[in-house]
Amino acid sequence: MKAEIIAVGTELLLGQIVNTNAQYLSRELAAMGIDVYYQTVVGDNMERLKEALRLSSSRADIVILSGGLGPTQDDLTKDALASLLNRSLHIDRMAMDRIERFFQDRGVVMTENNRRQAIAIEGGTPLPNETGLAVGNAITQDGTHYIVLPGPPKELIPMFEQQAKPWLLQHVLTDELPIYSKMLKFAGIGESALDERLSDLITEQTDPTIALYAKDGEVTVRISTKAASESEAMVRLDELQERIRERGPEFMYASEDVPIEKVIVDTMADRGLTLSAAESCTGGLVAESLTSVPGSATMFLGGIVSYTNEMKRKLVHIPQALLEGDDAPGAVSREVAQALAENVRLITDSDFGLSVTGVAGPGYAERKPVGLVYIGLSQRGRETEVHELNLQGNRETIRLRATKALLYRLWRRLVSEGSEQA
């Protein structure tokens, strides 16, 4: 099955909002075994929208539209599709009742144009909107299946999950085997390097399939298969997962779609270990990453953002001789990264102390280049390790990559500790 996504809205063309709906829908359709070959963005114009629909109908089995279902005159999605299919429009009574109750409950007079949100296409299946007012639609004509969804993600996602996906399974994918997937997560290795390690598996792939997706500081490998049952699928996926893991066991930190910070939090909480951090160029991003995970309060004692040399001296007790002077290594140095990690651990009496100091940009600092970062890992009873990073990217990217690199080093230490205990 081939699908095309049409996002409707002039605001998308103007760059006023980001088209996150296409990303979500592409991911969900791929998980259902539906290939998305095209994504189209079209403004709020009747003729251009009809032209986009005619083109998509000629090359896709499934056309999914998002946006243009509101109450104003430029919300034209249903009008354009009905015109293309030569079908009439009518008011869906259940949707209209919901809209009327919405205004009555709030004691607000409903304007006449709100009736447009209850419009449905003749012969189609109305898709109720549980989180908004505009009803969706699903309809088949001449072998092409059309699904109309609202634009706001808080409305589109529940409607797709609760209404559109079941409709597709019942009316379109009746002869298709369900697709099952696993997400393998990697850190400490780039997409190209991991791709090279897996090149023969990728070249030989038939079923299951392998796909790589990169983010700053981590790579996701999705493996998928079609099978009659979950148990049958898991046998194939587990076998492929093990073959992939063998190509880089030191980099694969999870076999589910979770960030590395969640694995760290869960592992340390289970072992009763504690952690603190002293950050400079990341400005608290390490602490933010960890505390975004539920349960982090059991293992993260706190963090110090010692951005200036003065704060490094006052808060983390870094000697002046390390920070400034003709013979000083400077704030961006291996020595300061080590002192930050060790001192924050001692100050908080934690099992582990993390540190990061570097140049995030946009300009040089201490005559040191943008992207030069030092990360430190101190552990009670162990020698402190410091790593030099030479990162590429803008300020935000360098901060994120430094954070992920530090978390990766911590994960590696936890893995080695676990192996020793076993």
N, C-alpha and C positions, 0 to 999 in steps of 0.2 A: 504494500500500500504506500502510495506517495501522497504527501500532504504539503500544503502551502499555507503560510500564516500571513494574513493581511491585517496590519495595524492601521487603524483609521484615526486621523487627528492632525490638524495643521500644527498643533503645538509640538508634535513629534518631529515634524520637518524643520521647525524653527529651533529645535534643540532645547526647548523650555522644559521638557521632561524626558527621562530616559526610558527606552522601551524595554523594561524588564519583563513584560508579558511574553514577548517572543522567546526570551531565554527560558522562562519557566515552561512554556508550552512545548518548545523543542525538546527539552529534557523529558517531559512527561510522555510525549508522543514516542520518543525513541525507546523509552522503557516499555511501551506497549507494542514495540516492533513496527512502528510506523516511521517511514523515512521522510524527513522534512528536506525537500530539495530547494525550496525558495522561501524567502521572507521578503515581504513587500510593505512599504509604508506609503500611505496615500493621504492627501489632505481632505478636508471637508468640502468636497466638490462632487456633485452628482455624476457628471460625465466621466471625470477621471476615476472615480470609484467604480463605475460600471465597466470602464475599460480594463481596470485591474481585475475585476471579477471575471470578465470574458477571457482574459489571458490565463488566469489561474485555473479556470474550468477546463481549459484545453490541455493542461499539463499535469493536473493533480487529481487524485481520487477523492481527497478530502480537503476542503477549504475552510479554514477557521478564521473568523473575523473577530477583532477585538476593538471596542470603542464605537462611538457614534450612536449610542442608544439613549442619550439623555433627552431632556424636554425641549431643547431649543431648536430653532429652525435649521441650524447647521449640523444637527444630529441626523444623518441621512443613511445610515448603514442598512436598516431594514427597507427603507424606500428604494434604495438602489438595487438590493438583491431581489425584492419583489418585482421591480420593473424588469430586471434581466430575465427572471423566470416566468414573466407574464402572469403573475399571481396577485391577488388582491390582498389588502391589509385589513385587519379587523382588531377590535379591542378584546383582549383576553379578559374574561370576567374575573377570574381568580386574581390576576395581577392587579386589576382595577380596584377590586375590593381591598387588597392589601395597601395600595396607595392611598385610598380614601381613609382607611383606618389610621394610617400613619399621620395624616394631617389632623384628623379628628382627635386623636390621642394627645396631640400637642396644642390643640386649640388654635390652629393656624388655618386660615382660609386657603384652600387649594386653588391655584391658578389653573386655567383651562389647559395650558400647554403641558402640564404634568400628565395628561391623558396619553401623550405620545409614548411615555415609558411603558404603557401597558399594551402597545401595539404588537400584534403577532402576524405572521405570514400565513396565508391560506394553505391548509394542507400540511403545515409543519407541526412540530411538537414544541409547545412552549416550555422553556426551562426556567423554573421558579428561581427568584433571586432572594436568598435567605439573608443577605447582609446589605441589600440596597433595594432600589425601587424598580429599576429597568429589567423587564423580563427578557430572557434570552430566547433563542430559537434553534431548532435543528430540523433540517429538511433535506430530502433526497430528490433529485431530478436528473434524468438522463444519465444515470450512473455516477453522478457526482454528489457527494455528501457535503452539506454546508452546516456549519455551526456558528451561531452568532452569540458573542459574549460581551459583557460590559467592559469598559476600559479600566476602571480603578482596580488595582490588583486585589484589594480586600474583598471585592465582589467577584472578580474573574476567577480567582483560585478556588473558592468554595463552590462556585457554579460548575467549574470544570470537574472538580473532584466528585461532587454529589450528583450532578445532572448529565454533563456532557460525556464523561468517561463511561458511565453505565450505558448511555445511549449508543455510543460507538461499539461497545462490547456486544450489545444486544442486536443492533441493526447492521453493523458494518463488518466487525471482526469475527463473525460467527464460525468461519472455517479456519481461523488462525489459531495456532497454538500460543498459549500465553508465554511471555518472555520473562525470564528471571535474571537478576543481575546482582553482582557483588561489587563493592567499591573498595579498592585496595589503596591505602594512603602511604605516601612516601615523603620523607624529609631528608635534607642533607645531600640531595642529588638533584640536578637539573633535568628538565624534560628531555633534552637532546641526549644526555648521557644515559638516562634510563631507557630511552628509545633504542639506543645502540645495544644495550645489554639484552633487550627483548626482541631484537630485530628479526631473528629466525622464527620466534613464536608469532610475531605479527605477520611476517611474510606467509607463513604456513596456515594462518588462521582460516577456519571455515565456520565451525560451530563447536565450541563457543567463540565469540568474537572479543577482540581486545581494542580498547580505545584509551588514549592518554589525554589528560587535561591538566594544564599547568596553571598554577597561581604563584604569586611571589612567595618563595620559600617552601613550596610543597608541590607535589605532583599527585594526581589521582589517576588510577588505572581502573577503568570500568570493564568488567568481564561479564558477558551476557550469553544466554542460551535460550532456545525455545524448547519446551518440554511439556509432556502431558501432565506432569505433577511436579510439585516442589521438590520432593525427595529425589526424583530422577534428575532434576536440574542441579541440585546441590552436589550430587556425585560428580558430575562433570565440572562444575565450578570449583569445587574443593581440589580436584586433581590439578586443574590449571593454576589455581591460586598457589599451590605448593611449588609448581614448576617456576612460577614467577618469583616467588619468595626466595627460592634458591639462587636467583640471579643477583640478589641484593638484600640479604637478610639484615644487614646493618642499617638499611634505609627504610624498610617497610615497618611502619609503626602500628598499623591497624588494618583490619579487614572489614571495616565498616566506615561510613562517611562521617568521620568525626575529626576535629582539629587536634593537633598534637598536644595542645594545652589540656584538653579533656583527658587524654590518656595519662598525662603527667599528674593532674589533680587526682584522678581516680587511683592511680598507683600509689602515690604518696599518702593519700588518705587511708588506703587499705593497710599500708605498712606503718602508719603512725608517724610519718616523717614530716618535718616542717621546713619552711623555705622563707627567705627574705631576699630583697633585691635592692641594689643601688644603681640608679640609672642616670646617665647624663644625656647623650644625644637622642635617645629614644623617648625621653620626656615622660616616662610612666607607662609606655606601651607594653612593657613586659608585665607590669602589675595589672594593667587593664585586661590583657589577654587571659591571665590566670583567673582573675576575679570575675570574668564573664562566665565562668563555668560554675554551675550550681555545686555546692559542697566544698568550694575552695577555702571557706572559712576554717575548715578543719586542718588545713596544711599551710596556708599562706599567712605568715605573721604580719607582714607589712613591707612597705617599700619606701625608699628615700630617693626623691628626684633632686640630685645635687648637680644642678645645671651649671652653676658658676664655680670658679675655683674657691671663692669665699665659702660657699655652701659645702663644697667637698671638705674643706678644713673644719668648719664648724659642726657639720652634721655627721660626717663619716670619718672625721679625724685623720684626714690625709695630710701627711707632713708637707710643710711649705717647700722643703728641699726637693720634693718630687714634682711640684707643680710649677714653680717659677724660679728663675735664676739661670745663669750662664750654663751651668752643668746639669740643670734639671731636665729629665726626660719629657716633662710636660704632661698636661692633663690627658692628652691622647697618646697613651703609651702602654706598653705591656706592664710596667711597674705599677702604674696607677690602677689599671684594671684589676691587678692582683690585690692591691691594697683595698680597693673598694669592696671586692667580693669577700675578703677575709674580715674586714672591719664590720660590714653590715651583718655578717653572720654572728660575730661576737657581740655586737650591740643588741641584737634581738634574741641571742641565744637560740638560734635555729640550727637545724641539722645541715642545711645547705644555704650558701650565700651566692647570689648571682650578681654580675656587674656587666655594664656596657658603657664604653666611652669611645667617642669617635667624631668624625666630621661628616655631618649629614648634608651640608651645603646650604646655600648655593656656592659659597666661596670658601677659600682655604681658611684654616685655623691653625695657629702656631706654625705657619708655613708648611702644613701637612695637607695632602690632597683630599678632595671630596671622595668619600667612600672608604677611607681608611678607618677601620673600627677594630677595637679590641674588646673581646668578651671574656669574662672570667667566671670560673666555677670553683667555689670553695666548699669543702665538705668536712665535717667534724672527723678528725682522725686520719684524713687523707691529704696528700699534697695538692695544692691549688693548681689548676690548669688554666692557662690563658691561650687564646687563639687569636691570631691576626686575620682580619677579613679585609678584602679589597673588593668592595661592592660597587655595582654600576646602577645608575638610575637617578631619578630626581630625589628630592629630600624625603618625600613620603615613602618612596620605594625603599630607600636605604634604611630608614627607620624600621620598616616592616621586615625587611630581609635580615637585619641585624637581630631583631627580636626572635624570628623563627630559627635563625642559626643558633642562638643561645639556648632556646628551648630544645632544639635537636640535641645539643651536647648534653643537656640535663637528662633527656630521655635515654641517650646512650649510656650514661652513667647508671641510671636506674636499672636498665636492662642488665648491665654487667654485674651490678649488686645482686639482682635477682638470681642470676646464674650462679654466683658464688654461694648464695644462701642455699640454693637447691643442691 
